[in-house]
Amino acid sequence: MTGSDLDAERNRVSARLSRYARVGVGLGGVAARIASGRLFGTDSTDRGNALALTQALGGLKGPLMKVAQLMATIPDALPPEYANELATLQSNAPPMGAAFVKRRMMAELGSDWRARFAEFDLHPTAAASLGQVHRASTSDGQRLAVKLQYPDMASAVEADLQQLGVLFALHRQFDSAVDTREISKEIAERIREELDYRREAKHAALYQNILADEPLVRVPAIRPELSTTRLLAMEWLDGKPLLSFKASDAETRNRLATAMFKAWWLPFSRHGVIHGDPHLGNYTVFEENETPTGINLLDYGCVRIFPAKFVGGVVDLYRGLLENDQERVVHAYETWGFKGLKKELIEILNLWARFIYGPLLDDRTRTVADGVAPGEYGRKEAFLVHKALKEKGPVTVPREFVFMDRAAIGLGGVFLHLDAELNFYRLFNEAIDGFSVDQVADRQTKALETVGLI
């Protein structure tokens, strides 16, 4: 190891120790409440404790805030009071200044980095938990969105994930309805993947291939020669915020909802891939001749690739519920990795499954959930399931289930925001027409090989 390597390693260790200290201080008081058995209880102090946790996390820049926001979108991973409070967290990370951006760009592309762009705005257009986005253009006239990762994010991630592990362990002590160990592993793996922008570039290329023939969805092209592990240069796609169309006519809102459905279900049902981050900022609306036409799918950090048999379980559960075939329903749960399923646990899981699949089982034009506010989608049902599991559980949630569930809830929330009325049954059956596990496995292998993911 060279002297510079040793210095870099010392810096990483120092940054991680510093992060442990800062996060530990921020969460220390909250963790003490957990240890006293009150944080995840049901007494009148719940909301106050939830506020304390939100305040402790809200002062942090980096992955722990991202994890907290993510946890808030996974039904039943946290009690409702905590989920509701954590969902309000926003990434208020101060952006890197111009001088700092120059140093970071030099570190990624070399001392002549500026000559590789026709234009580069040193002031970011957006700042998030792991990095910030800059507008740029190339000498051939292509407009770019350049995502630059903050320094020392690997150290921050490891420090924050260790703290997350502590919180999960304490949660298990005081609430045994859901064993969160697999949830914790899954979140850790996905967050670590998000640090690798070369992998994200491959995810974007994967989606470009999968959705090449879908006119309602656009995927930005990547400029690999201007990208590194911590720098990602992609085509700038013009678009307007999705929620700016909430007051549009029904035809427009339904078209955009259909685009969202296809952007999510087609890659999953045919290739076993999902876009796992339902954050509304990850979508914009593109227009043709001033008519809102479809969606731009912008961020590919959180993409989950599933075994083909898991997709088979999704289809089996759907058909089992549709045909009231209990044997097929149980087979689906076992395919996913649920173990030790007794009749009572199966009935509890079916409560949740019938909620998620409800619109897909109903052959009519309808909303995804009548009379439900977007932020409340799934909360009531998760509470009922949690209450039942306390009596009949616990149950270990398979790790593949985590982002599947989270993305489904996020997608439902988008449909509610748009007040869309669609025949979800027909859309879903079009997506799974001719489905077979072997076909998904074959398509997935070819698609992943094409972009270098295997």
Helices and strands as residue ranges (DSSP letters): H 3-35, H 46-58, H 63-72, H 80-86, H 98-109, G 113-116, E 119-120, E 126-127, E 131-137, E 143-149, H 153-174, E 178-179, H 181-194, H 197-210, E 217-218, G 224-226, E 231-235, E 240-241, G 242-245, H 250-271, E 273-275, G 280-282, E 283-288, E 291-297, E 303-305, H 308-322, H 326-336, H 343-357, G 358-361, G 374-376, H 379-392, E 395-396, H 399-417, H 424-431, H 437-451
